[in-house]
């Protein structure tokens, strides 16, 4: 069949059939590729020739219809369930009759553990690079929460553990429980919805608890949308998911990571008995400390006063010492000091004698202790 | 003029004491500094007494409350 338009009132017009056919032909030229996504809405019936499902992008929920011949699908013996991550090898195709676009699958491979791990690691790196797990993003928990939100599976041991830990430690605690799916493809969106619902009800901290499970069971807790929802949650989130060795990505995005649901319960509330004891100590300490601070200031003031009273005398004394020192040095420079050492000053009349005078000259000799006359021989 | 705080007065007093103890003071300044130091001491002591009085008053009130 050729794709031909007819002329109507001077414009080219295609029939729907011709248009679809043209698009189908064009799509056929596209290459065969691998597409990764989550299987949802899997529809298979023995009387149908084909199996249908929707491949969903786990990141933003983009959808792609997939069709595969039932014979091929059954031959793979994958036993796929909704929510499983797969690689589909196929090519784009248009179902001309309905104008539906879809991927014609030639084969399907289940996303293996290795692929899961690699994909988780890529997601982890990406979110870490965005700073979603950064220590400075972590918020402190309220010291005494007004209302604790608990997101957990219905009838789960995790729920009981958290509630027991909370009420044992802090009996007056108020807890709002949001029961939700904690595994399977509906878990991540359901938990996200529970988080925002609890926030809307005024909780000031949220515990996200789930007991241990298989790697696949815990996968929703590494779902990108949920991890982002936890990081963006307006109140601090404590996560207790799986066992100590499991580290789903929500654990990294949460403000506090608890190793078990019981630990999470103990973390979110203070110990009432301890709190009472602290209050009593604070009360008795209040007056004692006030007095002590006052006393310490008074002691310091007294010391300062003593030092102040001594200081001017010290200054004065030091100045006096320096003065008498200077005086001593001044004295050392006068001729008197030289006479003390045994020297004499000889005068002839008013003149100091510096060279031998003629015989018979009368001299006056001054020594340290006095003066006497003499005559030159 | 606002009254200097106890801490400010105490700090100034300490600066004066330290200066005097180092001895690098003009003789003419010596008496002025000493007088200033004594004045600061009197202010500090008065401020301390005021606080102590309040503590005693509060302690009495708490004791009365406890008895009731």
Interface residues (C-beta under 8 A of the other chain):
Chain A: X287 X290 X291 X294 X297 X298 X300 X301 X304 X305 X307 X308 X311 X312 X314 X315 X316 X318 X319
Chain B: X6 X10 X13 X14 X16 X17 X20 X21 X23 X25 X27 X30 X31 X34 X37 X38 X41 X44 X45 X48 X51 X52 X55 X58 X59 X62
